[in-house]
Amino acid sequence: MEDLDPTAIRTLIENLIGGPCHFILNTDIPPFRGGKYAVYALKDEEKSRRLCLRIPHNRTGCHIAFVLKHEAEVRRHIDATRIDLFQPLIAYNPTTENLIKAPYLALG
């Protein structure tokens, strides 16, 4: 899996949160890599909150949209119960029709 353009990632997050941010933990290149996702960590410069963008390793698999939609729905339920131990869902896009050309979950 190739790494994505860090400028496009930062711009996407800035558009989602409505303000400037920067990469933290040296995740601009390379990102953290886990079981299913590459994770880019950023910090909101105005509110000092940490954010992450999770991008599936397999960006074009036939089931990726289903998996991301399901995870977003679960996170919406968690957010509704106000459990502070989980990262809140900021946005998600299960398609490649976006600025970074990859499906993603943006979490607080």
C-alpha positions in Angstrom: 0.0 0.0 0.0 1.4 3.3 -1.0 1.3 6.3 1.4 -1.0 9.1 0.5 -0.1 12.8 -0.1 0.3 14.4 3.3 -0.8 17.8 2.0 -4.0 16.3 0.7 -4.6 14.6 4.1 -4.0 17.8 6.0 -6.3 19.8 3.7 -9.0 17.2 4.0 -8.9 17.4 7.8 -8.7 21.2 7.8 -11.8 21.2 5.6 -13.6 18.9 8.0 -12.8 20.8 11.2 -12.9 24.3 9.7 -9.4 25.4 10.7 -5.7 24.7 10.6 -4.0 21.5 11.8 -0.6 19.8 11.6 0.7 16.3 11.7 1.9 14.9 15.1 3.9 11.9 16.0 5.7 11.9 12.6 2.8 10.3 11.0 2.8 12.4 7.8 5.3 9.8 6.3 5.0 7.0 7.2 1.6 6.7 9.0 1.0 4.2 11.8 0.0 0.8 10.4 -2.3 -1.6 12.1 -4.3 -4.6 11.2 -6.8 -3.0 8.8 -5.8 0.7 8.7 -3.1 3.2 8.1 -3.5 6.0 10.7 -2.4 9.6 10.3 -2.4 11.6 13.5 -3.0 15.4 13.5 -3.6 18.2 15.9 -6.2 21.0 15.6 -4.2 24.2 16.0 -7.1 26.2 17.3 -8.7 23.8 19.8 -5.6 21.7 20.6 -7.6 18.5 20.0 -6.0 15.4 18.5 -7.5 13.9 15.4 -6.8 10.8 13.3 -7.6 9.8 9.8 -7.9 6.0 9.3 -7.5 4.7 5.8 -8.1 1.0 5.0 -5.0 -0.9 3.7 -7.3 -2.4 1.0 -8.8 0.7 -0.5 -10.6 -0.9 -3.4 -12.0 -4.2 -1.9 -15.6 -4.8 -2.7 -16.6 -4.9 1.0 -14.7 -1.7 2.1 -17.8 0.5 1.8 -19.9 -1.8 3.9 -17.2 -2.1 6.6 -16.7 1.6 6.8 -20.5 2.3 6.9 -20.9 -0.3 9.6 -18.1 1.1 11.7 -19.4 4.7 11.3 -22.8 3.5 12.4 -21.4 1.8 15.5 -19.4 5.0 16.3 -22.5 7.1 16.0 -24.3 4.9 18.6 -21.3 5.2 20.9 -21.2 9.0 20.4 -24.9 9.1 21.2 -24.3 7.4 24.6 -21.5 9.9 25.4 -18.9 7.3 26.3 -15.7 9.3 26.6 -13.4 6.4 26.1 -13.9 6.3 22.3 -12.8 8.7 19.7 -15.8 10.5 18.3 -16.7 10.2 14.7 -16.0 13.5 12.8 -16.8 12.2 9.3 -16.4 9.2 7.0 -16.4 8.6 3.3 -16.6 5.0 2.0 -15.7 5.9 -1.5 -12.6 7.1 -3.4 -14.5 10.2 -4.6 -12.9 12.7 -2.3 -9.8 14.9 -1.9 -7.4 12.0 -0.9 -8.9 9.5 -3.4 -9.3 6.9 -0.6 -12.1 5.7 1.8 -11.6 7.0 5.3 -12.8 7.5 8.9 -12.0 10.8 10.5 -12.0 10.5 14.3 -11.5 13.0 17.2 
